[in-house]
Amino acid sequence: MVLEPSRGERILTAAETLSWLTTQLAELEAPPADLLSLSSDLERAERLLETACELELEPGMAVQWYAVRLEPPAR
């Protein structure tokens, strides 16, 4: 699940979330300091998916993501 201040919540697959996060990172002027050692936005997005759930886009505005498990309804 992805939460964006301007769009609300959306349910994305893991691959879609990775793509979405890569795009968010590409739009930043500079990557977060703890991700500077990684050479691409894709690598940074992968690290964030493994270790975090929030990315500040600008002071006071952040996007968040969470893993959710969707199960079929019980019969």
PQR file of N, CA, C, O and H, with PARSE charges and radii, in Angstrom:
ATOM      1  N   MET A   1       0.842  -1.156   0.000 -0.4000 1.5000
ATOM      2  CA  MET A   1       0.000   0.000   0.000 -0.0000 2.0000
ATOM      3  C   MET A   1       0.896   1.230   0.000  0.5500 1.7000
ATOM      4  O   MET A   1       1.871   1.309   0.748 -0.5500 1.4000
ATOM      5  N   VAL A   2       0.554   2.171  -0.839 -0.4000 1.5000
ATOM      6  CA  VAL A   2       1.301   3.418  -0.972 -0.0000 2.0000
ATOM      7  C   VAL A   2       0.403   4.558  -0.507  0.5500 1.7000
ATOM      8  O   VAL A   2      -0.770   4.630  -0.873 -0.5500 1.4000
ATOM      9  H   VAL A   2      -0.238   2.107  -1.447  0.4000 1.0000
ATOM     10  N   LEU A   3       0.968   5.444   0.304 -0.4000 1.5000
ATOM     11  CA  LEU A   3       0.239   6.614   0.784 -0.0000 2.0000
ATOM     12  C   LEU A   3       0.950   7.872   0.289  0.5500 1.7000
ATOM     13  O   LEU A   3       2.123   8.098   0.584 -0.5500 1.4000
ATOM     14  H   LEU A   3       1.921   5.386   0.602  0.4000 1.0000
ATOM     15  N   GLU A   4       0.216   8.683  -0.467 -0.4000 1.5000
ATOM     16  CA  GLU A   4       0.756   9.943  -0.961 -0.0000 2.0000
ATOM     17  C   GLU A   4      -0.153  11.072  -0.499  0.5500 1.7000
ATOM     18  O   GLU A   4      -1.376  10.937  -0.546 -0.5500 1.4000
ATOM     19  H   GLU A   4      -0.737   8.500  -0.707  0.4000 1.0000
ATOM     20  N   PRO A   5       0.428  12.187  -0.051 -0.5600 1.5000
ATOM     21  CA  PRO A   5      -0.400  13.296   0.434  0.2800 2.0000
ATOM     22  C   PRO A   5      -1.428  13.773  -0.598  0.5500 1.7000
ATOM     23  O   PRO A   5      -2.553  14.109  -0.229 -0.5500 1.4000
ATOM     24  N   SER A   6      -1.069  13.805  -1.846 -0.4000 1.5000
ATOM     25  CA  SER A   6      -1.961  14.356  -2.864 -0.0000 2.0000
ATOM     26  C   SER A   6      -2.910  13.320  -3.474  0.5500 1.7000
ATOM     27  O   SER A   6      -3.907  13.693  -4.092 -0.5500 1.4000
ATOM     28  H   SER A   6      -0.155  13.531  -2.145  0.4000 1.0000
ATOM     29  N   ARG A   7      -2.617  12.033  -3.311 -0.4000 1.5000
ATOM     30  CA  ARG A   7      -3.416  11.003  -3.980 -0.0000 2.0000
ATOM     31  C   ARG A   7      -4.104  10.028  -3.030  0.5500 1.7000
ATOM     32  O   ARG A   7      -4.919   9.215  -3.468 -0.5500 1.4000
ATOM     33  H   ARG A   7      -1.808  11.730  -2.809  0.4000 1.0000
ATOM     34  N   GLY A   8      -3.798  10.093  -1.763 -0.4000 1.5000
ATOM     35  CA  GLY A   8      -4.394   9.140  -0.836 -0.0000 2.0000
ATOM     36  C   GLY A   8      -3.680   7.805  -0.906  0.5500 1.7000
ATOM     37  O   GLY A   8      -2.487   7.740  -1.203 -0.5500 1.4000
ATOM     38  H   GLY A   8      -3.137  10.753  -1.406  0.4000 1.0000
ATOM     39  N   GLU A   9      -4.420   6.738  -0.630 -0.4000 1.5000
ATOM     40  CA  GLU A   9      -3.801   5.410  -0.601 -0.0000 2.0000
ATOM     41  C   GLU A   9      -4.131   4.619  -1.860  0.5500 1.7000
ATOM     42  O   GLU A   9      -5.212   4.735  -2.437 -0.5500 1.4000
ATOM     43  H   GLU A   9      -5.389   6.791  -0.389  0.4000 1.0000
ATOM     44  N   ARG A  10      -3.150   3.808  -2.262 -0.4000 1.5000
ATOM     45  CA  ARG A  10      -3.314   2.929  -3.420 -0.0000 2.0000
ATOM     46  C   ARG A  10      -2.673   1.589  -3.088  0.5500 1.7000
ATOM     47  O   ARG A  10      -1.669   1.522  -2.379 -0.5500 1.4000
ATOM     48  H   ARG A  10      -2.272   3.714  -1.793  0.4000 1.0000
ATOM     49  N   ILE A  11      -3.258   0.545  -3.603 -0.4000 1.5000
ATOM     50  CA  ILE A  11      -2.666  -0.784  -3.433 -0.0000 2.0000
ATOM     51  C   ILE A  11      -1.915  -1.119  -4.708  0.5500 1.7000
ATOM     52  O   ILE A  11      -2.487  -1.135  -5.798 -0.5500 1.4000
ATOM     53  H   ILE A  11      -4.074   0.599  -4.179  0.4000 1.0000
ATOM     54  N   LEU A  12      -0.613  -1.388  -4.556 -0.4000 1.5000
ATOM     55  CA  LEU A  12       0.264  -1.720  -5.674 -0.0000 2.0000
ATOM     56  C   LEU A  12       0.928  -3.059  -5.418  0.5500 1.7000
ATOM     57  O   LEU A  12       1.059  -3.480  -4.269 -0.5500 1.4000
ATOM     58  H   LEU A  12      -0.148  -1.375  -3.670  0.4000 1.0000
ATOM     59  N   THR A  13       1.344  -3.727  -6.472 -0.4000 1.5000
ATOM     60  CA  THR A  13       2.139  -4.942  -6.324 -0.0000 2.0000
ATOM     61  C   THR A  13       3.543  -4.538  -5.868  0.5500 1.7000
ATOM     62  O   THR A  13       3.887  -3.356  -5.869 -0.5500 1.4000
ATOM     63  H   THR A  13       1.238  -3.385  -7.406  0.4000 1.0000
ATOM     64  N   ALA A  14       4.337  -5.512  -5.486 -0.4000 1.5000
ATOM     65  CA  ALA A  14       5.719  -5.224  -5.084 -0.0000 2.0000
ATOM     66  C   ALA A  14       6.487  -4.569  -6.226  0.5500 1.7000
ATOM     67  O   ALA A  14       7.226  -3.610  -6.004 -0.5500 1.4000
ATOM     68  H   ALA A  14       4.058  -6.472  -5.486  0.4000 1.0000
ATOM     69  N   ALA A  15       6.319  -5.075  -7.443 -0.4000 1.5000
ATOM     70  CA  ALA A  15       7.024  -4.499  -8.601 -0.0000 2.0000
ATOM     71  C   ALA A  15       6.544  -3.078  -8.880  0.5500 1.7000
ATOM     72  O   ALA A  15       7.348  -2.205  -9.210 -0.5500 1.4000
ATOM     73  H   ALA A  15       5.718  -5.853  -7.624  0.4000 1.0000
ATOM     74  N   GLU A  16       5.256  -2.843  -8.752 -0.4000 1.5000
ATOM     75  CA  GLU A  16       4.722  -1.487  -8.965 -0.0000 2.0000
ATOM     76  C   GLU A  16       5.221  -0.529  -7.894  0.5500 1.7000
ATOM     77  O   GLU A  16       5.509   0.633  -8.181 -0.5500 1.4000
ATOM     78  H   GLU A  16       4.603  -3.551  -8.484  0.4000 1.0000
ATOM     79  N   THR A  17       5.325  -1.013  -6.663 -0.4000 1.5000
ATOM     80  CA  THR A  17       5.832  -0.174  -5.577 -0.0000 2.0000
ATOM     81  C   THR A  17       7.292   0.178  -5.819  0.5500 1.7000
ATOM     82  O   THR A  17       7.701   1.316  -5.587 -0.5500 1.4000
ATOM     83  H   THR A  17       5.092  -1.957  -6.430  0.4000 1.0000
ATOM     84  N   LEU A  18       8.074  -0.777  -6.278 -0.4000 1.5000
ATOM     85  CA  LEU A  18       9.473  -0.511  -6.592 -0.0000 2.0000
ATOM     86  C   LEU A  18       9.579   0.536  -7.697  0.5500 1.7000
ATOM     87  O   LEU A  18      10.388   1.459  -7.592 -0.5500 1.4000
ATOM     88  H   LEU A  18       7.742  -1.701  -6.466  0.4000 1.0000
ATOM     89  N   SER A  19       8.796   0.412  -8.728 -0.4000 1.5000
ATOM     90  CA  SER A  19       8.796   1.385  -9.821 -0.0000 2.0000
ATOM     91  C   SER A  19       8.359   2.763  -9.325  0.5500 1.7000
ATOM     92  O   SER A  19       8.977   3.773  -9.661 -0.5500 1.4000
ATOM     93  H   SER A  19       8.139  -0.338  -8.813  0.4000 1.0000
ATOM     94  N   TRP A  20       7.300   2.799  -8.530 -0.4000 1.5000
ATOM     95  CA  TRP A  20       6.800   4.060  -7.967 -0.0000 2.0000
ATOM     96  C   TRP A  20       7.877   4.732  -7.115  0.5500 1.7000
ATOM     97  O   TRP A  20       8.101   5.937  -7.230 -0.5500 1.4000
ATOM     98  H   TRP A  20       6.798   1.979  -8.256  0.4000 1.0000
ATOM     99  N   LEU A  21       8.540   3.954  -6.265 -0.4000 1.5000
ATOM    100  CA  LEU A  21       9.562   4.499  -5.388 -0.0000 2.0000
ATOM    101  C   LEU A  21      10.776   4.976  -6.184  0.5500 1.7000
ATOM    102  O   LEU A  21      11.367   6.002  -5.848 -0.5500 1.4000
ATOM    103  H   LEU A  21       8.358   2.975  -6.172  0.4000 1.0000
ATOM    104  N   THR A  22      11.152   4.249  -7.229 -0.4000 1.5000
ATOM    105  CA  THR A  22      12.246   4.671  -8.105 -0.0000 2.0000
ATOM    106  C   THR A  22      11.925   6.030  -8.727  0.5500 1.7000
ATOM    107  O   THR A  22      12.799   6.891  -8.819 -0.5500 1.4000
ATOM    108  H   THR A  22      10.671   3.416  -7.503  0.4000 1.0000
ATOM    109  N   THR A  23      10.694   6.223  -9.148 -0.4000 1.5000
ATOM    110  CA  THR A  23      10.266   7.506  -9.718 -0.0000 2.0000
ATOM    111  C   THR A  23      10.324   8.611  -8.681  0.5500 1.7000
ATOM    112  O   THR A  23      10.769   9.720  -8.977 -0.5500 1.4000
ATOM    113  H   THR A  23       9.983   5.523  -9.073  0.4000 1.0000
ATOM    114  N   GLN A  24       9.880   8.319  -7.472 -0.4000 1.5000
ATOM    115  CA  GLN A  24       9.930   9.329  -6.407 -0.0000 2.0000
ATOM    116  C   GLN A  24      11.373   9.777  -6.159  0.5500 1.7000
ATOM    117  O   GLN A  24      11.640  10.968  -6.005 -0.5500 1.4000
ATOM    118  H   GLN A  24       9.519   7.418  -7.232  0.4000 1.0000
ATOM    119  N   LEU A  25      12.288   8.830  -6.121 -0.4000 1.5000
ATOM    120  CA  LEU A  25      13.695   9.153  -5.892 -0.0000 2.0000
ATOM    121  C   LEU A  25      14.281   9.955  -7.051  0.5500 1.7000
ATOM    122  O   LEU A  25      15.078  10.868  -6.832 -0.5500 1.4000
ATOM    123  H   LEU A  25      12.071   7.862  -6.246  0.4000 1.0000
ATOM    124  N   ALA A  26      13.895   9.625  -8.269 -0.4000 1.5000
ATOM    125  CA  ALA A  26      14.413  10.326  -9.449 -0.0000 2.0000
ATOM    126  C   ALA A  26      14.001  11.788  -9.468  0.5500 1.7000
ATOM    127  O   ALA A  26      14.692  12.624 -10.049 -0.5500 1.4000
ATOM    128  H   ALA A  26      13.248   8.883  -8.447  0.4000 1.0000
ATOM    129  N   GLU A  27      12.881  12.095  -8.838 -0.4000 1.5000
ATOM    130  CA  GLU A  27      12.378  13.466  -8.833 -0.0000 2.0000
ATOM    131  C   GLU A  27      12.998  14.328  -7.743  0.5500 1.7000
ATOM    132  O   GLU A  27      12.795  15.542  -7.727 -0.5500 1.4000
ATOM    133  H   GLU A  27      12.320  11.416  -8.366  0.4000 1.0000
ATOM    134  N   LEU A  28      13.754  13.718  -6.828 -0.4000 1.5000
ATOM    135  CA  LEU A  28      14.422  14.479  -5.771 -0.0000 2.0000
ATOM    136  C   LEU A  28      15.651  15.187  -6.327  0.5500 1.7000
ATOM    137  O   LEU A  28      16.297  14.681  -7.244 -0.5500 1.4000
ATOM    138  H   LEU A  28      13.920  12.731  -6.841  0.4000 1.0000
ATOM    139  N   GLU A  29      15.975  16.349  -5.779 -0.4000 1.5000
ATOM    140  CA  GLU A  29      17.204  17.045  -6.184 -0.0000 2.0000
ATOM    141  C   GLU A  29      18.432  16.225  -5.832  0.5500 1.7000
ATOM    142  O   GLU A  29      19.392  16.164  -6.600 -0.5500 1.4000
ATOM    143  H   GLU A  29      15.449  16.760  -5.034  0.4000 1.0000
ATOM    144  N   ALA A  30      18.396  15.597  -4.672 -0.4000 1.5000
ATOM    145  CA  ALA A  30      19.504  14.745  -4.224 -0.0000 2.0000
ATOM    146  C   ALA A  30      18.904  13.613  -3.395  0.5500 1.7000
ATOM    147  O   ALA A  30      17.908  13.816  -2.701 -0.5500 1.4000
ATOM    148  H   ALA A  30      17.617  15.647  -4.048  0.4000 1.0000
ATOM    149  N   PRO A  31      19.496  12.433  -3.461 -0.5600 1.5000
ATOM    150  CA  PRO A  31      18.975  11.326  -2.652  0.2800 2.0000
ATOM    151  C   PRO A  31      19.258  11.561  -1.167  0.5500 1.7000
ATOM    152  O   PRO A  31      20.148  12.337  -0.819 -0.5500 1.4000
ATOM    153  N   PRO A  32      18.514  10.903  -0.307 -0.5600 1.5000
ATOM    154  CA  PRO A  32      18.813  11.001   1.124  0.2800 2.0000
ATOM    155  C   PRO A  32      20.260  10.605   1.406  0.5500 1.7000
ATOM    156  O   PRO A  32      20.826   9.753   0.721 -0.5500 1.4000
ATOM    157  N   ALA A  33      20.840  11.223   2.405 -0.4000 1.5000
ATOM    158  CA  ALA A  33      22.259  11.020   2.724 -0.0000 2.0000
ATOM    159  C   ALA A  33      22.617   9.554   2.924  0.5500 1.7000
ATOM    160  O   ALA A  33      23.694   9.120   2.518 -0.5500 1.4000
ATOM    161  H   ALA A  33      20.380  11.916   2.961  0.4000 1.0000
ATOM    162  N   ASP A  34      21.720   8.784   3.551 -0.4000 1.5000
ATOM    163  CA  ASP A  34      22.042   7.387   3.826 -0.0000 2.0000
ATOM    164  C   ASP A  34      21.987   6.504   2.583  0.5500 1.7000
ATOM    165  O   ASP A  34      22.323   5.322   2.651 -0.5500 1.4000
ATOM    166  H   ASP A  34      20.844   9.137   3.881  0.4000 1.0000
ATOM    167  N   LEU A  35      21.566   7.066   1.447 -0.4000 1.5000
ATOM    168  CA  LEU A  35      21.507   6.298   0.200 -0.0000 2.0000
ATOM    169  C   LEU A  35      22.527   6.775  -0.835  0.5500 1.7000
ATOM    170  O   LEU A  35      22.570   6.252  -1.948 -0.5500 1.4000
ATOM    171  H   LEU A  35      21.293   8.026   1.392  0.4000 1.0000
ATOM    172  N   LEU A  36      23.342   7.759  -0.477 -0.4000 1.5000
ATOM    173  CA  LEU A  36      24.307   8.320  -1.420 -0.0000 2.0000
ATOM    174  C   LEU A  36      25.312   7.312  -1.942  0.5500 1.7000
ATOM    175  O   LEU A  36      25.811   7.463  -3.057 -0.5500 1.4000
ATOM    176  H   LEU A  36      23.307   8.184   0.428  0.4000 1.0000
ATOM    177  N   SER A  37      25.618   6.295  -1.169 -0.4000 1.5000
ATOM    178  CA  SER A  37      26.621   5.309  -1.596 -0.0000 2.0000
ATOM    179  C   SER A  37      26.110   4.390  -2.705  0.5500 1.7000
ATOM    180  O   SER A  37      26.900   3.710  -3.360 -0.5500 1.4000
ATOM    181  H   SER A  37      25.213   6.172  -0.263  0.4000 1.0000
ATOM    182  N   LEU A  38      24.808   4.368  -2.914 -0.4000 1.5000
ATOM    183  CA  LEU A  38      24.230   3.514  -3.965 -0.0000 2.0000
ATOM    184  C   LEU A  38      24.219   4.279  -5.276  0.5500 1.7000
ATOM    185  O   LEU A  38      23.987   5.488  -5.292 -0.5500 1.4000
ATOM    186  H   LEU A  38      24.166   4.921  -2.382  0.4000 1.0000
ATOM    187  N   SER A  39      24.469   3.579  -6.378 -0.4000 1.5000
ATOM    188  CA  SER A  39      24.727   4.270  -7.642 -0.0000 2.0000
ATOM    189  C   SER A  39      23.502   4.599  -8.485  0.5500 1.7000
ATOM    190  O   SER A  39      23.607   5.391  -9.421 -0.5500 1.4000
ATOM    191  H   SER A  39      24.658   2.597  -6.365  0.4000 1.0000
ATOM    192  N   SER A  40      22.338   4.014  -8.183 -0.4000 1.5000
ATOM    193  CA  SER A  40      21.181   4.306  -9.024 -0.0000 2.0000
ATOM    194  C   SER A  40      19.924   4.460  -8.175  0.5500 1.7000
ATOM    195  O   SER A  40      19.869   4.003  -7.033 -0.5500 1.4000
ATOM    196  H   SER A  40      22.252   3.370  -7.423  0.4000 1.0000
ATOM    197  N   ASP A  41      18.922   5.108  -8.749 -0.4000 1.5000
ATOM    198  CA  ASP A  41      17.648   5.252  -8.050 -0.0000 2.0000
ATOM    199  C   ASP A  41      16.996   3.893  -7.822  0.5500 1.7000
ATOM    200  O   ASP A  41      16.319   3.695  -6.814 -0.5500 1.4000
ATOM    201  H   ASP A  41      18.967   5.479  -9.676  0.4000 1.0000
ATOM    202  N   LEU A  42      17.189   2.967  -8.738 -0.4000 1.5000
ATOM    203  CA  LEU A  42      16.638   1.621  -8.556 -0.0000 2.0000
ATOM    204  C   LEU A  42      17.263   0.942  -7.335  0.5500 1.7000
ATOM    205  O   LEU A  42      16.552   0.344  -6.527 -0.5500 1.4000
ATOM    206  H   LEU A  42      17.739   3.128  -9.557  0.4000 1.0000
ATOM    207  N   GLU A  43      18.568   1.031  -7.200 -0.4000 1.5000
ATOM    208  CA  GLU A  43      19.236   0.442  -6.029 -0.0000 2.0000
ATOM    209  C   GLU A  43      18.754   1.121  -4.751  0.5500 1.7000
ATOM    210  O   GLU A  43      18.537   0.458  -3.736 -0.5500 1.4000
ATOM    211  H   GLU A  43      19.145   1.517  -7.856  0.4000 1.0000
ATOM    212  N   ARG A  44      18.589   2.432  -4.799 -0.4000 1.5000
ATOM    213  CA  ARG A  44      18.107   3.170  -3.633 -0.0000 2.0000
ATOM    214  C   ARG A  44      16.689   2.737  -3.272  0.5500 1.7000
ATOM    215  O   ARG A  44      16.369   2.556  -2.097 -0.5500 1.4000
ATOM    216  H   ARG A  44      18.765   2.970  -5.624  0.4000 1.0000
ATOM    217  N   ALA A  45      15.840   2.572  -4.287 -0.4000 1.5000
ATOM    218  CA  ALA A  45      14.463   2.141  -4.052 -0.0000 2.0000
ATOM    219  C   ALA A  45      14.442   0.743  -3.434  0.5500 1.7000
ATOM    220  O   ALA A  45      13.674   0.488  -2.507 -0.5500 1.4000
ATOM    221  H   ALA A  45      16.100   2.720  -5.242  0.4000 1.0000
ATOM    222  N   GLU A  46      15.264  -0.147  -3.933 -0.4000 1.5000
ATOM    223  CA  GLU A  46      15.332  -1.500  -3.375 -0.0000 2.0000
ATOM    224  C   GLU A  46      15.746  -1.454  -1.905  0.5500 1.7000
ATOM    225  O   GLU A  46      15.178  -2.164  -1.075 -0.5500 1.4000
ATOM    226  H   GLU A  46      15.888   0.060  -4.687  0.4000 1.0000
ATOM    227  N   ARG A  47      16.731  -0.623  -1.586 -0.4000 1.5000
ATOM    228  CA  ARG A  47      17.189  -0.499  -0.193 -0.0000 2.0000
ATOM    229  C   ARG A  47      16.078   0.053   0.687  0.5500 1.7000
ATOM    230  O   ARG A  47      15.853  -0.435   1.795 -0.5500 1.4000
ATOM    231  H   ARG A  47      17.192  -0.046  -2.260  0.4000 1.0000
ATOM    232  N   LEU A  48      15.378   1.081   0.187 -0.4000 1.5000
ATOM    233  CA  LEU A  48      14.286   1.639   0.977 -0.0000 2.0000
ATOM    234  C   LEU A  48      13.183   0.615   1.222  0.5500 1.7000
ATOM    235  O   LEU A  48      12.640   0.545   2.324 -0.5500 1.4000
ATOM    236  H   LEU A  48      15.561   1.477  -0.713  0.4000 1.0000
ATOM    237  N   LEU A  49      12.851  -0.173   0.215 -0.4000 1.5000
ATOM    238  CA  LEU A  49      11.813  -1.190   0.393 -0.0000 2.0000
ATOM    239  C   LEU A  49      12.207  -2.211   1.452  0.5500 1.7000
ATOM    240  O   LEU A  49      11.352  -2.738   2.163 -0.5500 1.4000
ATOM    241  H   LEU A  49      13.292  -0.116  -0.680  0.4000 1.0000
ATOM    242  N   GLU A  50      13.501  -2.487   1.553 -0.4000 1.5000
ATOM    243  CA  GLU A  50      13.991  -3.474   2.518 -0.0000 2.0000
ATOM    244  C   GLU A  50      14.113  -2.906   3.930  0.5500 1.7000
ATOM    245  O   GLU A  50      14.023  -3.651   4.905 -0.5500 1.4000
ATOM    246  H   GLU A  50      14.196  -2.059   0.975  0.4000 1.0000
ATOM    247  N   THR A  51      14.318  -1.586   4.048 -0.4000 1.5000
ATOM    248  CA  THR A  51      14.711  -1.034   5.341 -0.0000 2.0000
ATOM    249  C   THR A  51      13.845   0.097   5.881  0.5500 1.7000
ATOM    250  O   THR A  51      14.035   0.506   7.027 -0.5500 1.4000
ATOM    251  H   THR A  51      14.391  -0.980   3.255  0.4000 1.0000
ATOM    252  N   ALA A  52      12.909   0.614   5.105 -0.4000 1.5000
ATOM    253  CA  ALA A  52      12.166   1.796   5.550 -0.0000 2.0000
ATOM    254  C   ALA A  52      10.709   1.710   5.111  0.5500 1.7000
ATOM    255  O   ALA A  52      10.301   0.752   4.454 -0.5500 1.4000
ATOM    256  H   ALA A  52      12.755   0.282   4.175  0.4000 1.0000
ATOM    257  N   CYS A  53       9.937   2.719   5.479 -0.4000 1.5000
ATOM    258  CA  CYS A  53       8.544   2.792   5.033 -0.0000 2.0000
ATOM    259  C   CYS A  53       8.130   4.235   4.764  0.5500 1.7000
ATOM    260  O   CYS A  53       6.945   4.526   4.600 -0.5500 1.4000
ATOM    261  H   CYS A  53      10.269   3.498   6.012  0.4000 1.0000
ATOM    262  N   GLU A  54       9.118   5.147   4.720 -0.4000 1.5000
ATOM    263  CA  GLU A  54       8.788   6.555   4.486 -0.0000 2.0000
ATOM    264  C   GLU A  54       9.941   7.248   3.776  0.5500 1.7000
ATOM    265  O   GLU A  54      11.110   6.944   4.015 -0.5500 1.4000
ATOM    266  H   GLU A  54      10.080   4.912   4.853  0.4000 1.0000
ATOM    267  N   LEU A  55       9.594   8.183   2.900 -0.4000 1.5000
ATOM    268  CA  LEU A  55      10.583   8.994   2.205 -0.0000 2.0000
ATOM    269  C   LEU A  55      10.087  10.432   2.225  0.5500 1.7000
ATOM    270  O   LEU A  55       8.994  10.727   1.741 -0.5500 1.4000
ATOM    271  H   LEU A  55       8.645   8.430   2.705  0.4000 1.0000
ATOM    272  N   GLU A  56      10.889  11.319   2.782 -0.4000 1.5000
ATOM    273  CA  GLU A  56      10.537  12.738   2.800 -0.0000 2.0000
ATOM    274  C   GLU A  56      10.900  13.353   1.455  0.5500 1.7000
ATOM    275  O   GLU A  56      12.059  13.332   1.042 -0.5500 1.4000
ATOM    276  H   GLU A  56      11.777  11.080   3.175  0.4000 1.0000
ATOM    277  N   LEU A  57       9.894  13.900   0.778 -0.4000 1.5000
ATOM    278  CA  LEU A  57      10.103  14.513  -0.525 -0.0000 2.0000
ATOM    279  C   LEU A  57      10.550  15.959  -0.393  0.5500 1.7000
ATOM    280  O   LEU A  57      11.337  16.460  -1.196 -0.5500 1.4000
ATOM    281  H   LEU A  57       8.953  13.917   1.113  0.4000 1.0000
ATOM    282  N   GLU A  58      10.041  16.610   0.621 -0.4000 1.5000
ATOM    283  CA  GLU A  58      10.431  17.974   0.967 -0.0000 2.0000
ATOM    284  C   GLU A  58      10.050  18.158   2.422  0.5500 1.7000
ATOM    285  O   GLU A  58       9.277  17.365   2.959 -0.5500 1.4000
ATOM    286  H   GLU A  58       9.402  16.203   1.274  0.4000 1.0000
ATOM    287  N   PRO A  59      10.575  19.187   3.072 -0.5600 1.5000
ATOM    288  CA  PRO A  59      10.249  19.348   4.493  0.2800 2.0000
ATOM    289  C   PRO A  59       8.736  19.358   4.722  0.5500 1.7000
ATOM    290  O   PRO A  59       8.005  20.157   4.138 -0.5500 1.4000
ATOM    291  N   GLY A  60       8.296  18.456   5.580 -0.4000 1.5000
ATOM    292  CA  GLY A  60       6.888  18.380   5.916 -0.0000 2.0000
ATOM    293  C   GLY A  60       6.031  17.557   4.969  0.5500 1.7000
ATOM    294  O   GLY A  60       4.838  17.390   5.223 -0.5500 1.4000
ATOM    295  H   GLY A  60       8.890  17.807   6.054  0.4000 1.0000
ATOM    296  N   MET A  61       6.606  17.032   3.871 -0.4000 1.5000
ATOM    297  CA  MET A  61       5.834  16.204   2.946 -0.0000 2.0000
ATOM    298  C   MET A  61       6.573  14.897   2.701  0.5500 1.7000
ATOM    299  O   MET A  61       7.697  14.876   2.200 -0.5500 1.4000
ATOM    300  H   MET A  61       7.575  17.168   3.665  0.4000 1.0000
ATOM    301  N   ALA A  62       5.907  13.809   3.071 -0.4000 1.5000
ATOM    302  CA  ALA A  62       6.520  12.486   2.926 -0.0000 2.0000
ATOM    303  C   ALA A  62       5.532  11.532   2.273  0.5500 1.7000
ATOM    304  O   ALA A  62       4.317  11.712   2.357 -0.5500 1.4000
ATOM    305  H   ALA A  62       4.994  13.826   3.478  0.4000 1.0000
ATOM    306  N   VAL A  63       6.079  10.523   1.627 -0.4000 1.5000
ATOM    307  CA  VAL A  63       5.280   9.417   1.109 -0.0000 2.0000
ATOM    308  C   VAL A  63       5.619   8.202   1.961  0.5500 1.7000
ATOM    309  O   VAL A  63       6.714   8.099   2.513 -0.5500 1.4000
ATOM    310  H   VAL A  63       7.066  10.377   1.559  0.4000 1.0000
ATOM    311  N   GLN A  64       4.659   7.282   2.059 -0.4000 1.5000
ATOM    312  CA  GLN A  64       4.852   6.084   2.862 -0.0000 2.0000
ATOM    313  C   GLN A  64       4.390   4.870   2.076  0.5500 1.7000
ATOM    314  O   GLN A  64       3.589   4.982   1.148 -0.5500 1.4000
ATOM    315  H   GLN A  64       3.769   7.366   1.610  0.4000 1.0000
ATOM    316  N   TRP A  65       4.899   3.717   2.456 -0.4000 1.5000
ATOM    317  CA  TRP A  65       4.488   2.463   1.837 -0.0000 2.0000
ATOM    318  C   TRP A  65       4.516   1.366   2.896  0.5500 1.7000
ATOM    319  O   TRP A  65       5.326   1.391   3.822 -0.5500 1.4000
ATOM    320  H   TRP A  65       5.550   3.626   3.211  0.4000 1.0000
ATOM    321  N   TYR A  66       3.628   0.422   2.738 -0.4000 1.5000
ATOM    322  CA  TYR A  66       3.494  -0.685   3.679 -0.0000 2.0000
ATOM    323  C   TYR A  66       3.151  -1.947   2.914  0.5500 1.7000
ATOM    324  O   TYR A  66       2.440  -1.899   1.910 -0.5500 1.4000
ATOM    325  H   TYR A  66       2.970   0.402   1.986  0.4000 1.0000
ATOM    326  N   ALA A  67       3.651  -3.062   3.384 -0.4000 1.5000
ATOM    327  CA  ALA A  67       3.266  -4.353   2.811 -0.0000 2.0000
ATOM    328  C   ALA A  67       1.939  -4.760   3.436  0.5500 1.7000
ATOM    329  O   ALA A  67       1.756  -4.666   4.649 -0.5500 1.4000
ATOM    330  H   ALA A  67       4.229  -3.100   4.199  0.4000 1.0000
ATOM    331  N   VAL A  68       1.034  -5.206   2.607 -0.4000 1.5000
ATOM    332  CA  VAL A  68      -0.238  -5.725   3.107 -0.0000 2.0000
ATOM    333  C   VAL A  68      -0.486  -7.080   2.436  0.5500 1.7000
ATOM    334  O   VAL A  68      -0.058  -7.316   1.306 -0.5500 1.4000
ATOM    335  H   VAL A  68       1.183  -5.283   1.621  0.4000 1.0000
ATOM    336  N   ARG A  69      -1.169  -7.943   3.139 -0.4000 1.5000
ATOM    337  CA  ARG A  69      -1.492  -9.254   2.599 -0.0000 2.0000
ATOM    338  C   ARG A  69      -2.986  -9.254   2.282  0.5500 1.7000
ATOM    339  O   ARG A  69      -3.827  -9.010   3.147 -0.5500 1.4000
ATOM    340  H   ARG A  69      -1.517  -7.751   4.057  0.4000 1.0000
ATOM    341  N   LEU A  70      -3.279  -9.528   1.050 -0.4000 1.5000
ATOM    342  CA  LEU A  70      -4.664  -9.620   0.623 -0.0000 2.0000
ATOM    343  C   LEU A  70      -5.023 -11.085   0.478  0.5500 1.7000
ATOM    344  O   LEU A  70      -4.355 -11.831  -0.238 -0.5500 1.4000
ATOM    345  H   LEU A  70      -2.596  -9.727   0.348  0.4000 1.0000
ATOM    346  N   GLU A  71      -6.069 -11.487   1.152 -0.4000 1.5000
ATOM    347  CA  GLU A  71      -6.497 -12.869   1.088 -0.0000 2.0000
ATOM    348  C   GLU A  71      -7.889 -12.934   0.472  0.5500 1.7000
ATOM    349  O   GLU A  71      -8.708 -12.038   0.677 -0.5500 1.4000
ATOM    350  H   GLU A  71      -6.611 -10.881   1.733  0.4000 1.0000
ATOM    351  N   PRO A  72      -8.149 -13.983  -0.272 -0.5600 1.5000
ATOM    352  CA  PRO A  72      -9.495 -14.125  -0.848  0.2800 2.0000
ATOM    353  C   PRO A  72     -10.526 -14.263   0.279  0.5500 1.7000
ATOM    354  O   PRO A  72     -10.191 -14.738   1.365 -0.5500 1.4000
ATOM    355  N   PRO A  73     -11.765 -13.857   0.033 -0.5600 1.5000
ATOM    356  CA  PRO A  73     -12.799 -13.989   1.070  0.2800 2.0000
ATOM    357  C   PRO A  73     -13.030 -15.449   1.423  0.5500 1.7000
ATOM    358  O   PRO A  73     -12.915 -16.333   0.575 -0.5500 1.4000
ATOM    359  N   ALA A  74     -13.351 -15.683   2.665 -0.4000 1.5000
ATOM    360  CA  ALA A  74     -13.646 -17.052   3.117 -0.0000 2.0000
ATOM    361  C   ALA A  74     -14.947 -17.535   2.488  0.5500 1.7000
ATOM    362  O   ALA A  74     -15.881 -16.759   2.284 -0.5500 1.4000
ATOM    363  H   ALA A  74     -13.445 -14.965   3.354  0.4000 1.0000
ATOM    364  N   ARG A  75     -14.990 -18.801   2.192 -0.4000 1.5000
ATOM    365  CA  ARG A  75     -16.212 -19.370   1.580 -0.0000 2.0000
ATOM    366  C   ARG A  75     -17.061 -20.050   2.604  0.5500 1.7000
ATOM    367  O   ARG A  75     -18.120 -20.582   2.272 -0.5500 1.4000
ATOM    368  H   ARG A  75     -14.231 -19.431   2.358  0.4000 1.0000
TER
END
